[in-house]
Amino acid sequence: MFKDTLFTIVQMTIDGPHGEFDIRLNEGHPIYAGHFPGDPITPGVCIVQITTDLFEHIQGKPCVLTEAKNIKFLNLVRPKEHADIHYTMDWEPVDANHFKVKSMVTDGDTVFAKMSVTIALQA
């Protein structure tokens, strides 16, 4: 949904059920015009959707978020200050089409978000 528009993948490392992603946010994306003009902040829903988008990239199939068990937003993601952020993801299968995914969003020592979600592969 947002890959290559709101963000681009700069670097990716996958090791079994673990992924590390360095991404770059696009400060010129239209979302920032309304959230908020002059002081853009990445909406929380976008931070969560990026997790789904990254998992979709790994799987090579369309994915959808089906459950959000626990999401904590700890700091604001301002693309003017933190255009480059890091996603760490660990996943385990629930069944053939559903995965529990734990993700953390950081920039150095700054933690922006932690989440535990379920993502489903779509046919």
C-alpha positions as a printed Julia matrix, in Angstrom:
123×3 Matrix{Float64}:
  0.0     0.0    0.0
  2.7     2.52   1.0
  5.85    0.84  -0.34
  7.57    3.07  -2.89
  5.21    5.98  -2.15
  5.33    6.78   1.58
  8.54    4.83   2.1
 11.28    2.98   0.27
 13.34    0.05   1.49
 16.98    1.08   1.75
 18.29   -2.19   3.14
 16.76   -5.51   4.13
 18.13   -8.58   5.9
 16.04  -11.72   6.38
 17.25  -14.58   8.58
 14.59  -17.27   8.96
 11.61  -15.78  10.79
 13.45  -12.52  11.52
 13.76   -9.41   9.39
 15.63   -6.12   9.68
 14.61   -3.22   7.44
 16.09    0.22   7.0
 13.49    2.4    5.31
 13.38    6.0    4.16
 10.2     8.02   4.59
  9.09   10.3    1.77
  8.49   13.68   3.41
  6.74   14.83   0.22
  3.98   12.21   0.47
  0.45   13.76   0.49
 -0.3    12.24   3.92
  2.05   14.75   5.49
  0.19   17.71   3.96
 -2.71   17.0    6.28
 -0.83   15.45   9.2
  0.35   18.19   9.91
  1.23   21.12   7.62
  4.52   22.66   8.69
  5.18   19.92  11.28
  4.62   16.58   9.56
  4.11   13.52  11.75
  3.76    9.96  10.46
  0.28    8.75  11.47
  0.22    5.71  13.74
 -1.95    3.8   11.3
  0.77    4.29   8.67
  3.45    2.98  11.03
  1.35   -0.17  11.5
  0.59   -0.48   7.77
  4.3    -0.29   6.97
  4.76   -3.45   9.08
  2.13   -5.16   6.92
  3.74   -3.83   3.74
  7.17   -5.09   4.78
  5.77   -8.52   5.64
  4.01   -8.56   2.26
  7.36   -7.76   0.61
  8.96  -10.74   2.4
  6.14  -13.12   1.47
  5.78  -11.93  -2.11
  2.0   -12.1   -1.76
 -0.7    -9.59  -0.83
 -1.24   -9.43   2.94
 -3.79   -7.89   5.25
 -3.66   -7.03   8.94
 -6.32   -9.13  10.68
 -5.66   -8.45  14.36
 -3.8    -5.87  16.42
 -3.2    -7.34  19.87
 -0.86   -4.78  21.3
  0.4    -1.54  19.78
  2.41    1.02  21.73
  3.39    4.35  20.21
  6.25    5.72  22.29
  7.58    8.66  20.24
  6.44   10.69  17.24
  7.96    9.9   13.85
  8.75   13.26  12.3
 10.19   12.7    8.82
 12.16   15.96   8.98
 14.05   14.58  12.0
 13.84   10.83  11.34
 13.55   10.22   7.6
 15.48    6.98   7.99
 13.97    4.51  10.44
 14.52    0.86  11.28
 11.94   -1.93  11.51
 12.76   -5.18  13.29
 10.28   -8.01  12.77
  9.88  -11.53  14.1
  7.08  -13.81  12.95
  5.67  -17.26  13.53
  2.93  -19.09  11.67
 -0.47  -19.51  13.3
 -1.7   -21.63  10.38
 -0.97  -21.84   6.64
 -2.17  -18.29   5.97
 -1.83  -16.37   9.27
  1.28  -15.14  11.06
  1.86  -13.53  14.42
  4.25  -10.65  13.83
  6.14   -8.68  16.47
  7.66   -5.46  15.23
  9.68   -2.61  16.7
 10.29    0.74  14.99
 13.45    2.64  15.96
 16.09    5.16  15.0
 19.2     4.52  17.02
 18.21    4.59  20.7
 14.81    6.16  19.98
 11.95    3.66  20.01
  8.91    4.89  18.11
  6.59    1.9   18.32
  6.25   -1.72  19.39
  3.48   -3.95  18.14
  2.14   -7.49  18.08
 -0.21   -8.11  15.17
 -1.59  -10.94  13.08
 -1.14  -10.72   9.34
 -2.9   -12.95   6.81
 -1.75  -13.91   3.33
 -4.38  -13.23   0.71
 -5.05  -15.53  -2.23
